[in-house]
């Protein structure tokens, strides 16, 4: 019988944590860390659509919301009313989004959406490790980790925990950027961060790349285009593709309906499906 998550902390702390971590990670075939050098580039949107796209192709997918201070994945995936529970063995039961798609987020552990998470680095590391070790993920084809902007505690913790676990498959990285120079400058740092940790870099996604006018059809380069491709070429990493701006993406995200599942073939959906296929091929 399931218990409330907060009632099992003492039980979990008494178990052999290292053995449990290795057992949990051994069931995950691929971990994809979705990163960005700065905020506001659509990283969570890319993470959600990547996870849903993989699930719709029949893969078993987990989503770890690694953005502790801005845990938006419950809203983006439409499961804000979920609750983390635990089974009789002290394992956290993730929230089910689809039959083959599960989510864990700090957003389920705070009192309200307005409550800030005020934690120092060691606490963040502890929570990231607990989400990898104590969640009953089961067998997963992909674990998608939505990370906060930058190269701080959360991405470092996830990468090191998995890399240091003997026998675990090292994580890969997808870097999301927009075409502006400032975003590209920071995305380069994310690529170098991934290299420093010896992660496999699946590539760079250029989000918000052009906008097709709904009235005349002419493409407007609101934030320029092509910067993501050039950054990928300069850094010697794959360029996964460009995703045009589409108002339906904004509407779908606010409604908890990732656009890859609910739109009927817009340019943005077509672009993302190509990116998804490339990620699957290279994972």
VOLO-198675 format. One record per atom (N, C-alpha, C): residue in one letter; x, y, z. Coordinates in pm, whole numbers, padded with zeros to 5 digits, always signed. Example, Ala and Ser with C-alpha at 12.3 -4.5 7.8 and 13.67 -1.06 7.14 Angstrom:
VOLO-198675
a+01319-00569+00780;a+01230-00450+00780;a+01320-00330+00780;s+01285-00225+00708;s+01367-00106+00714;s+01290+00003+00787;
END
This chain:
VOLO-198675
x+00084-00119+00000;x+00000+00000+00000;x+00088+00124+00000;x+00052+00226-00078;x+00131+00347-00088;x+00121+00430+00039;x+00231+00496+00072;x+00237+00586+00186;x+00270+00725+00136;x+00248+00826+00219;x+00292+00959+00186;x+00444+00963+00183;x+00501+01035+00084;x+00646+01041+00065;x+00719+01086+00191;x+00665+01183+00260;x+00735+01241+00375;x+00743+01147+00493;x+00670+01037+00494;x+00668+00945+00607;x+00775+00837+00601;x+00856+00835+00494;x+00948+00722+00478;x+01094+00763+00478;x+01124+00888+00509;x+01263+00934+00501;x+01356+00855+00593;x+01311+00829+00715;x+01395+00758+00810;x+01421+00615+00763;x+01320+00554+00705;x+01336+00418+00655;x+01440+00413+00542;x+01432+00510+00451;x+01525+00513+00339;x+01667+00534+00388;x+01687+00618+00485;x+01822+00651+00531;x+01891+00532+00596;x+01818+00429+00633;x+01876+00312+00699;x+01917+00205+00597;x+01883+00223+00472;x+01914+00121+00373;x+02055+00138+00317;x+02100+00040+00246;x+02229+00047+00180;x+02213+00135+00057;x+02249+00263+00072;x+02217+00361-00032;x+02295+00338-00160;x+02420+00301-00148;x+02500+00284-00268;x+02449+00168-00353;x+02415+00057-00288;x+02361-00058-00360;x+02229-00022-00427;x+02149+00054-00356;x+02020+00094-00410;x+02036+00186-00531;x+02134+00276-00524;x+02161+00366-00636;x+02202+00288-00760;x+02293+00195-00743;x+02339+00115-00856;x+02226+00034-00917;x+02140-00020-00833;x+02027-00098-00881;x+01931-00011-00961;x+01906+00110-00911;x+01816+00200-00981;x+01872+00243-01116;x+02000+00282-01119;x+02061+00329-01242;x+02078+00218-01345;x+02090+00094-01298;x+02110-00018-01390;x+01987-00040-01478;x+01872+00010-01436;x+01750-00007-01515;x+01726+00105-01615;x+01820+00202-01624;x+01804+00317-01713;x+01902+00304-01829;x+01852+00288-01950;x+01939+00266-02065;x+02007+00394-02113;x+01933+00504-02113;x+01987+00632-02162;x+01940+00745-02072;x+02032+00833-02034;x+01997+00955-01961;x+02034+01074-02048;x+01937+01161-02073;x+01961+01280-02154;x+01943+01404-02067;x+02051+01478-02046;x+02047+01601-01969;x+02020+01717-02065;x+01906+01785-02048;x+01871+01898-02133;x+01917+02025-02063;x+02012+02095-02125;x+02079+02207-02061;x+02062+02335-02142;x+02086+02448-02076;x+02092+02576-02145;x+02188+02666-02070;x+02251+02757-02143;x+02344+02847-02078;x+02275+02958-02003;x+02154+02993-02045;x+02078+03099-01979;x+01931+03064-01978;x+01853+03137-01899;x+01711+03109-01890;x+01634+03172-02005;x+01509+03128-02021;x+01421+03187-02119;x+01440+03140-02261;x+01512+03030-02281;x+01536+02981-02417;x+01442+02866-02455;x+01355+02825-02364;x+01260+02717-02394;x+01310+02578-02363;x+01402+02569-02268;x+01460+02440-02233;x+01357+02343-02179;x+01269+02389-02090;x+01168+02300-02033;x+01069+02255-02140;x+01038+02343-02233;x+00950+02306-02344;x+01013+02197-02429;x+01142+02212-02458;x+01213+02110-02533;x+01217+01978-02455;x+01244+01986-02324;x+01248+01865-02241;x+01116+01791-02244;x+01006+01866-02225;x+00874+01804-02220;x+00838+01739-02352;x+00864+01809-02462;x+00829+01754-02592;x+00919+01638-02632;x+01044+01642-02588;x+01133+01528-02609;x+01078+01406-02537;x+01039+01423-02411;x+00989+01310-02332;x+00858+01255-02391;x+00766+01343-02424;x+00638+01299-02479;x+00658+01235-02617;x+00745+01293-02697;x+00773+01235-02829;x+00830+01095-02819;x+00922+01075-02725;x+00979+00942-02703;x+00872+00844-02656;x+00786+00890-02566;x+00681+00803-02514;x+00583+00763-02624;x+00551+00856-02712;x+00457+00826-02821;x+00517+00729-02921;x+00648+00718-02923;x+00713+00619-03009;x+00725+00483-02941;x+00672+00473-02820;x+00669+00344-02751;x+00779+00322-02650;x+00867+00419-02632;x+00975+00404-02534;x+00923+00426-02393;x+00989+00361-02297;x+00959+00382-02155;x+01043+00499-02108;x+00974+00605-02061;x+01042+00732-02037;x+01015+00783-01895;x+01119+00835-01833;x+01107+00905-01707;x+01154+01048-01724;x+01095+01140-01649;x+01138+01280-01650;x+01177+01318-01509;x+01300+01362-01492;x+01346+01414-01364;x+01354+01565-01377;x+01270+01635-01303;x+01270+01781-01304;x+01384+01827-01215;x+01497+01860-01277;x+01615+01898-01200;x+01623+02047-01171;x+01523+02122-01212;x+01522+02266-01185;x+01456+02289-01049;x+01536+02286-00945;x+01485+02290-00809;x+01416+02423-00778;x+01472+02533-00827;x+01417+02664-00794;x+01302+02706-00887;x+01289+02637-00999;x+01179+02666-01091;x+01122+02537-01147;x+01063+02453-01061;x+01015+02321-01104;x+00885+02331-01184;x+00897+02349-01315;x+00781+02375-01399;x+00726+02252-01470;x+00796+02140-01464;x+00753+02025-01543;x+00614+01972-01508;x+00570+01974-01381;x+00433+01930-01355;x+00330+02010-01435;x+00350+02141-01447;x+00257+02223-01525;x+00272+02197-01674;x+00395+02193-01722;x+00420+02176-01865;x+00365+02043-01915;x+00371+01939-01829;x+00322+01807-01867;x+00177+01782-01826;x+00115+01882-01765;x-00027+01872-01733;x-00063+01783-01617;x+00030+01769-01520;x+00003+01683-01404;x+00034+01757-01274;x-00013+01881-01266;x+00010+01962-01146;x-00056+01903-01021;x-00163+01829-01039;x-00237+01773-00925;x-00177+01642-00874;x-00068+01599-00933;x-00006+01474-00890;x+00053+01484-00750;x+00089+01369-00695;x+00148+01365-00560;x+00246+01249-00553;x+00363+01277-00496;x+00460+01170-00478;x+00421+01083-00360;x+00412+00955-00384;x+00381+00859-00280;x+00497+00762-00270;x+00487+00665-00180;x+00592+00565-00166;x+00531+00429-00142;x+00599+00325-00191;x+00550+00191-00171;x+00597+00135-00037;x+00563+00011-00009;x+00594-00049+00121;x+00744-00071+00141;x+00821-00062+00033;x+00966-00080+00043;x+01041+00052+00056;x+00968+00161+00066;x+01032+00290+00080;x+01075+00353-00049;x+01028+00303-00162;x+01061+00361-00291;x+00958+00467-00328;x+01007+00580-00380;x+00918+00687-00424;x+00849+00645-00554;x+00720+00664-00559;x+00643+00633-00679;x+00628+00760-00762;x+00684+00765-00882;x+00671+00886-00964;x+00527+00907-01010;x+00499+01029-01049;x+00366+01063-01099;x+00353+01016-01244;x+00244+00949-01276;x+00224+00897-01411;x+00165+01005-01500;x+00234+01035-01610;x+00185+01131-01709;x+00111+01056-01819;x+00176+00953-01872;x+00117+00859-01967;x+00147+00720-01915;x+00096+00620-01980;x+00118+00483-01935;x+00267+00450-01929;x+00343+00508-02021;x+00487+00480-02028;x+00571+00606-02006;x+00515+00703-01932;x+00586+00828-01904;x+00562+00870-01759;x+00673+00885-01682;x+00665+00915-01540;x+00743+01042-01508;x+00703+01110-01400;x+00767+01237-01364;x+00793+01244-01215;x+00912+01299-01179;x+00943+01334-01042;x+00988+01480-01041;x+00938+01558-00945;x+00971+01700-00939;x+00967+01750-00795;x+01056+01842-00764;x+01051+01909-00634;x+00921+01987-00619;x+00861+02020-00734;x+00734+02092-00729;x+00627+02020-00651;x+00639+01888-00638;x+00541+01811-00562;x+00569+01812-00411;x+00682+01870-00373;x+00722+01866-00232;x+00705+01999-00161;x+00670+02105-00233;x+00655+02236-00171;x+00508+02265-00146;x+00484+02357-00053;x+00347+02384-00007;x+00258+02443-00115;x+00313+02535-00193;x+00234+02599-00298;x+00328+02644-00409;x+00269+02686-00521;x+00349+02732-00634;x+00426+02859-00601;x+00381+02932-00499;x+00447+03057-00462;x+00558+03038-00360;x+00575+02915-00310;x+00676+02890-00208;x+00814+02875-00272;x+00911+02960-00236;x+01045+02947-00294;x+01122+02833-00229;x+01208+02770-00305;x+01298+02668-00252;x+01431+02735-00223;x+01466+02743-00094;x+01586+02814-00052;x+01685+02712+00003;x+01761+02653-00087;x+01855+02546-00050;x+01996+02581-00096;x+02093+02539-00016;x+02232+02549-00057;x+02272+02425-00138;x+02394+02430-00192;x+02442+02324-00280;x+02431+02183-00225;x+02476+02156-00101;x+02470+02018-00049;x+02328+01961-00045;x+02229+02046-00015;x+02091+02000-00012;x+02043+01965-00154;x+02083+02047-00251;x+02045+02018-00389;x+02105+01884-00434;x+02232+01863-00400;x+02298+01738-00438;x+02226+01618-00375;x+02187+01634-00249;x+02119+01527-00178;x+01986+01490-00245;x+01912+01592-00285;x+01782+01567-00348;x+01800+01504-00486;x+01896+01552-00564;x+01921+01492-00695;x+01957+01344-00680;x+02040+01315-00581;x+02080+01176-00559;x+01961+01091-00515;x+01875+01150-00432;x+01758+01075-00387;x+01663+01046-00502;x+01648+01143-00592;x+01560+01121-00707;x+01615+01012-00799;x+01746+00997-00806;x+01804+00891-00887;x+01803+00757-00815;x+01819+00761-00684;x+01836+00638-00607;x+01704+00580-00556;x+01618+00663-00506;x+01502+00616-00430;x+01370+00617-00507;x+01372+00667-00630;x+01250+00664-00711;x+01238+00528-00780;x+01121+00471-00775;x+01095+00344-00842;x+01069+00371-00991;x+01178+00395-01064;x+01165+00422-01207;x+01130+00297-01286;x+01169+00182-01234;x+01152+00060-01311;x+01251+00057-01426;x+01219-00014-01532;x+01304-00020-01650;x+01270+00097-01742;x+01370+00180-01774;x+01349+00296-01860;x+01439+00288-01983;x+01382+00324-02097;x+01465+00340-02217;x+01535+00476-02215;x+01465+00577-02161;x+01521+00712-02153;x+01480+00779-02022;x+01575+00844-01959;x+01548+00936-01849;x+01586+01075-01898;x+01487+01163-01911;x+01510+01300-01955;x+01520+01389-01832;x+01631+01460-01819;x+01653+01547-01703;x+01644+01692-01747;x+01542+01762-01699;x+01527+01904-01728;x+01605+01983-01623;x+01709+02052-01666;x+01800+02119-01573;x+01779+02270-01572;x+01819+02337-01464;x+01813+02483-01461;x+01919+02542-01553;x+01907+02670-01586;x+02010+02733-01670;x+02146+02733-01601;x+02250+02732-01682;x+02384+02746-01627;x+02453+02614-01602;x+02566+02623-01534;x+02652+02507-01510;x+02680+02491-01361;x+02575+02500-01280;x+02591+02497-01136;x+02569+02361-01072;x+02513+02363-00951;x+02504+02244-00867;x+02426+02129-00931;x+02308+02161-00988;x+02220+02054-01034;x+02279+01972-01149;x+02323+02036-01259;x+02382+01954-01366;x+02509+01883-01322;x+02588+01949-01237;x+02710+01886-01189;x+02677+01764-01104;x+02577+01774-01018;x+02540+01662-00932;x+02490+01543-01014;x+02397+01569-01107;x+02342+01461-01188;x+02452+01390-01264;x+02538+01467-01330;x+02645+01408-01411;x+02740+01325-01326;x+02782+01379-01214;x+02880+01310-01131;x+02821+01186-01063;x+02697+01195-01017;x+02635+01080-00951;x+02627+00961-01046;x+02583+00988-01170;x+02569+00879-01266;x+02705+00829-01313;x+02796+00922-01342;x+02929+00881-01391;x+03007+00802-01287;x+02987+00834-01158;x+03061+00767-01052;x+02999+00635-01008;x+02880+00606-01059;x+02814+00480-01024;x+02864+00370-01117;x+02932+00275-01062;x+02994+00169-01142;x+02889+00091-01221;x+02909+00083-01351;x+02818+00007-01435;x+02704+00088-01495;x+02683+00212-01446;x+02576+00295-01501;x+02617+00352-01637;x+02519+00372-01725;x+02545+00431-01856;x+02564+00581-01839;x+02677+00637-01881;x+02701+00782-01865;x+02594+00864-01936;x+02558+00979-01881;x+02454+01060-01944;x+02504+01131-02069;x+02407+01171-02152;x+02433+01254-02270;x+02376+01393-02246;x+02413+01487-02333;x+02368+01625-02315;x+02309+01680-02444;x+02197+01752-02428;x+02138+01832-02536;x+02139+01976-02487;x+02195+02066-02567;x+02205+02208-02528;x+02104+02288-02610;x+02021+02366-02539;x+01917+02447-02604;x+01960+02594-02601;x+01946+02661-02714;x+01981+02803-02722;x+01880+02875-02810;x+01886+03007-02809;x+01815+03088-02906;x+01921+03161-02989;x+01882+03225-03100;x+01984+03277-03191;x+02059+03402-03144;x+02013+03468-03036;x+02081+03591-02994;x+02224+03564-02950;x+02308+03663-02964;x+02449+03647-02930;x+02469+03612-02783;x+02390+03673-02694;x+02407+03647-02550;x+02375+03501-02518;x+02265+03450-02576;x+02227+03311-02552;x+02333+03217-02608;x+02385+03251-02726;x+02486+03165-02788;x+02615+03163-02708;x+02651+03279-02652;x+02771+03285-02569;x+02759+03191-02450;x+02642+03190-02387;x+02622+03104-02270;x+02608+02958-02309;x+02550+02931-02426;x+02536+02791-02469;x+02671+02728-02495;x+02766+02807-02540;x+02902+02756-02560;x+02960+02707-02428;x+02928+02778-02320;x+02976+02736-02189;x+02916+02602-02150;x+02790+02579-02185;x+02726+02451-02155;x+02795+02337-02230;x+02832+02363-02355;x+02903+02261-02432;x+03038+02229-02368;x+03110+02332-02327;x+03240+02310-02265;x+03225+02243-02128;x+03118+02273-02058;x+03086+02206-01931;x+03068+02056-01954;x+02990+02022-02056;x+02966+01881-02087;x+03096+01812-02126;x+03179+01881-02200;x+03308+01823-02238;x+03398+01801-02115;x+03396+01898-02025;x+03481+01886-01905;x+03442+01764-01823;x+03312+01728-01827;x+03263+01613-01752;x+03263+01485-01836;x+03314+01496-01959;x+03325+01382-02050;x+03188+01322-02081;x+03090+01409-02103;x+02957+01365-02142;x+02948+01357-02294;x+02866+01266-02343;x+02840+01260-02487;x+02747+01376-02521;x+02788+01461-02615;x+02707+01577-02654;x+02626+01539-02778;x+02496+01524-02759;x+02409+01487-02871;x+02394+01602-02968;x+02402+01726-02917;x+02399+01839-03008;x+02330+01961-02952;x+02321+02063-03037;x+02260+02192-03002;x+02128+02207-03075;x+02026+02254-03002;x+01896+02288-03060;x+01882+02440-03059;x+01850+02498-03176;x+01823+02642-03182;x+01672+02663-03175;x+01626+02714-03063;x+01483+02737-03041;x+01448+02881-03080;x+01320+02906-03104;x+01271+03040-03140;x+01343+03094-03263;x+01357+03008-03361;x+01434+03040-03482;x+01341+03082-03594;x+01314+03212-03603;x+01227+03263-03707;x+01080+03251-03670;x+00996+03333-03734;x+00852+03332-03708;x+00780+03354-03840;x+00691+03263-03873;x+00612+03273-03996;x+00488+03356-03969;x+00475+03469-04037;x+00358+03555-04018;x+00231+03479-04056;x+00131+03475-03966;x+00008+03400-03995;x-00077+03465-04103;x-00047+03591-04139;x-00127+03663-04237;x-00069+03655-04378;x+00062+03679-04388;x+00123+03681-04522;x+00215+03562-04547;x+00251+03490-04441;x+00337+03375-04455;x+00485+03407-04461;x+00520+03534-04463;x+00661+03573-04469;x+00730+03541-04337;x+00853+03492-04345;x+00929+03458-04225;x+01001+03581-04172;x+00983+03605-04043;x+01046+03719-03976;x+01150+03664-03879;x+01271+03712-03890;x+01378+03666-03801;x+01382+03754-03677;x+01295+03725-03581;x+01283+03808-03461;x+01414+03811-03383;x+01479+03696-03369;x+01603+03688-03292;x+01722+03647-03380;x+01714+03677-03508;x+01813+03627-03604;x+01798+03475-03619;x+01869+03416-03710;x+01869+03270-03726;x+02010+03226-03760;x+02035+03098-03740;x+02162+03040-03781;x+02271+03042-03678;x+02249+03110-03566;x+02352+03118-03464;x+02382+02984-03400;x+02278+02904-03381;x+02297+02773-03320;x+02379+02681-03409;x+02352+02685-03538;x+02429+02603-03632;x+02575+02646-03634;x+02599+02777-03636;x+02736+02826-03639;x+02811+02789-03512;x+02741+02801-03395;x+02805+02763-03268;x+02842+02615-03270;x+02751+02533-03322;x+02779+02388-03330;x+02899+02361-03419;x+02906+02430-03532;x+03019+02411-03623;x+03149+02456-03558;x+03146+02572-03491;x+03266+02625-03426;x+03317+02532-03317;x+03222+02471-03245;x+03258+02386-03131;x+03278+02239-03170;x+03246+02207-03293;x+03264+02069-03338;x+03166+01971-03279;x+03039+02015-03259;x+02935+01926-03206;x+02819+01924-03305;x+02733+01822-03300;x+02622+01815-03395;x+02523+01930-03378;x+02465+01974-03488;x+02353+02068-03483;x+02226+01989-03506;x+02137+01987-03406;x+02020+01901-03411;x+01905+01961-03493;x+01899+02095-03500;x+01793+02156-03578;x+01741+02284-03517;x+01655+02352-03593;x+01596+02479-03551;x+01445+02462-03533;x+01391+02523-03428;x+01247+02518-03401;x+01191+02659-03416;x+01104+02684-03516;x+01047+02818-03534;x+00954+02856-03419;x+00938+02986-03400;x+00842+03036-03301;x+00701+03004-03349;x+00617+02955-03261;x+00479+02921-03295;x+00392+02952-03172;x+00293+03040-03186;x+00206+03072-03072;x+00141+02949-03010;x+00122+02844-03089;x+00060+02723-03036;x+00148+02655-02930;x+00279+02675-02943;x+00370+02619-02844;x+00344+02685-02708;x+00328+02817-02709;x+00302+02891-02585;x+00170+02845-02523;x+00067+02838-02606;x-00065+02796-02557;x-00061+02654-02501;x+00002+02564-02576;x+00010+02424-02533;x+00088+02408-02404;x+00197+02483-02390;x+00278+02475-02269;x+00199+02522-02148;x+00127+02633-02162;x+00047+02686-02051;x-00066+02591-02013;x-00115+02514-02110;x-00227+02422-02084;x-00180+02282-02047;x-00049+02262-02040;x+00003+02129-02008;x-00015+02030-02121;x-00008+02080-02245;x-00025+01995-02362;x+00095+02015-02456;x+00200+01937-02441;x+00316+01951-02528;x+00278+01948-02675;x+00329+02043-02753;x+00281+02063-02889;x+00309+01946-02981;x+00408+01865-02952;x+00439+01752-03040;x+00326+01650-03042;x+00244+01649-02936;x+00136+01551-02927;x+00002+01606-02972;x-00015+01739-02970;x-00148+01794-02992;x-00160+01881-03117;x-00049+01921-03175;x-00058+02003-03295;x-00072+01913-03418;x-00117+01973-03527;x-00148+01890-03646;x-00050+01913-03761;x+00077+01921-03729;x+00174+01925-03837;x+00228+02061-03872;x+00239+02152-03778;x+00298+02283-03805;x+00447+02268-03833;x+00510+02377-03878;x+00652+02374-03903;x+00732+02342-03780;x+00685+02388-03664;x+00755+02362-03539;x+00750+02214-03503;x+00634+02152-03524;x+00621+02009-03496;x+00709+01927-03589;x+00708+01961-03717;x+00791+01889-03813;x+00938+01901-03776;x+00979+02022-03737;x+01119+02044-03700;x+01155+01963-03577;x+01065+01961-03479;x+01097+01889-03356;x+01101+01739-03378;x+01012+01688-03463;x+01013+01544-03490;x+01144+01502-03556;x+01199+01587-03641;x+01328+01556-03702;x+01438+01556-03596;x+01432+01652-03504;x+01529+01657-03394;x+01517+01531-03308;x+01393+01492-03279;x+01368+01373-03198;x+01428+01249-03263;x+01406+01234-03393;x+01459+01117-03464;x+01612+01114-03460;x+01672+01232-03472;x+01820+01239-03468;x+01872+01200-03330;x+01804+01246-03226;x+01846+01212-03089;x+01836+01062-03065;x+01727+01002-03111;x+01707+00857-03094;x+01817+00782-03169;x+01845+00827-03290;x+01946+00759-03373;x+02085+00764-03310;x+02115+00874-03243;x+02250+00893-03189;x+02264+00859-03042;x+02157+00819-02977;x+02163+00785-02833;x+02223+00645-02814;
END
